[in-house]
Amino acid sequence: MSNNIRDDLPWWKKTTVYQIYPRSFKDSNQDGIGDIPGIISKLDYLQELGIETIWLSPFFDSPQRDHGYDVRDYRSIASEYGTMSDCERLIREIHAHNMFVVFDMVLNHTSDMHPWFIESRSSRDNPKRDWYIWRDGRKPGGRKPPNNWNSMVGGSGWHYDELTDQWYWAQFLPFQPDLNYRNSEVKKEMFDTLRFWLDKGVDGFRLDIIHTIYEDEQLRDNPYAMKYLPSEEDSRSFFHDNIHTIHHRDNFLFVKELRRILDEYSDPERFLVGEVGAPYDILKRYCGDVTNDGRTDGLHMTFQFKSLNTNMNASSIRKLISDFETHFPEPYIPTWVFSNHDQMRRISKLGNDIPLAKLNAVLQLTARGVPFIYYGEEIGMLDHNISLHDAQDPVARKYSWLPRPLLALITRGGKISLNRDNCRTPMQWDSSDNAGFTGSEVHPWLPLEPRYHSINVERQESDMDSLLNCYKTLLQIRKRNPALHAGSMHLHPSNTASKHLIVYDRKYRRNDMVGQSLRILLNLSRTPMEVDRIDSDCVLLFSTHKDTHPLDDRDVILEPFEGIILDIQ
Ligand code: NOJ
């Protein structure tokens, strides 16, 4: 399978993204909460690591009931994270470090403490009433929600407000009322908010649950579906097929409008990455159509969350690569996401197995697409098992009443986690008390993952064999070699003799310049594997196991779970 080789890819297709959860990255003022000056103090680290773009989860003013995904003011900074001038300095410093910066935009809903909502709920004839979605309850008496729509987190998404005897709609939690994008003032205000940040130099946005922007205007009930638990690529859940609340056809026009705003800016181009849970064909629709000049006209990319739970075996990985290549050929671009602030960390799913984590990193950083690295992923930070009762995460708290057997069923025996605190614990910088995240006397907002004494940046920096150094080397190789950040992708077919082996080539040629061909081999088995005779010009650029060197005219033996990059020019 191959895609055309393009030598004019925009920067955002070639980049590598690092997600920072600001609350947990670095605390500079000793209040136990990470902050913007803390992030600035770690930009050298990220630059040395080889990161090219930083995405920051929201740090706008917020009551923090969903830790920033409940915004009270889109144009100011929450005081625990810093000030507007800290934020402007952050943008400047990131650029001064030759990196790009992406903010997290929660367009679908605000906090119920947002002044707009406070006004909106105050009376039926308030000018902001229509900024949110208010409806009468069902007859008789209006004491039943307007229809059967569920929120994404379970239970009715309608919430009754006694003051005006009406119900408001919230896709997520009750304190996150949905904005009404059928109101032109709302649209204008939110589009101007994007411009406000773009004018300040922000290079792009990650768009929170962008597949839930519009709902059916006629409020038709969602039909029944034989599926209870939500999943990333199937929007049916809680026995409903959410056709009237998720992926509404107007969303696909909306993303094109967003794209046009981003296209008002150039030098550099800006980009949008959408958080969308959907099968591939729908994900692709959010990216728009291919225009006459060979570009797409929707979101620049969406996350493909299928990777989150893909097993580390050759047939699953092969299918993942092949699906990405089939559904997202140039000018579309896949993303490689294995962890984020809502999901159990990948390494915890891999049983804290460092060789597997290294192999995963090779895949993430060498396959065609944009890699998204979640803070701490580069050192193998593990999920902390925090009980639902102790949770700060509002989704976990909602479900803290669950009896153990039911919890085990929902989390598929602990394979996924219901408490998002588990993957949001403070970054582990060193082995001092509180891991260098905050002062040793301070009480951090979430407890440290106890294994931070051995799993931390300082320790891994000095260990050449560490996961951190594996990431660093791979990021450097990716940056230096256009075949990896801009080349075509060719997945070799599987053969019975080596069914646990994944092989793909990345090729790049620019005009009349000498081209480049790299071959990536991943041994996904516990046994050493001999691969085809490779000719004498071949160079071992990278290995998870051995030192790099030119190869002589011999077969290559891959160790169990070894991944290598060969220059096969
Ligand atoms: C998705 C975000 O990733 C999650 O953290 C947040 O709680 C919900 N959207 C609601 O904004």
Boltz pocket constraint, residues with backbone or C-beta under 6 A from the ligand:
constraints:
  - pocket:
      binder: B
      contacts: [[A, 66], [A, 69], [A, 70], [A, 106], [A, 172], [A, 208], [A, 209], [A, 275], [A, 341], [A, 342]]
      max_distance: 6.0
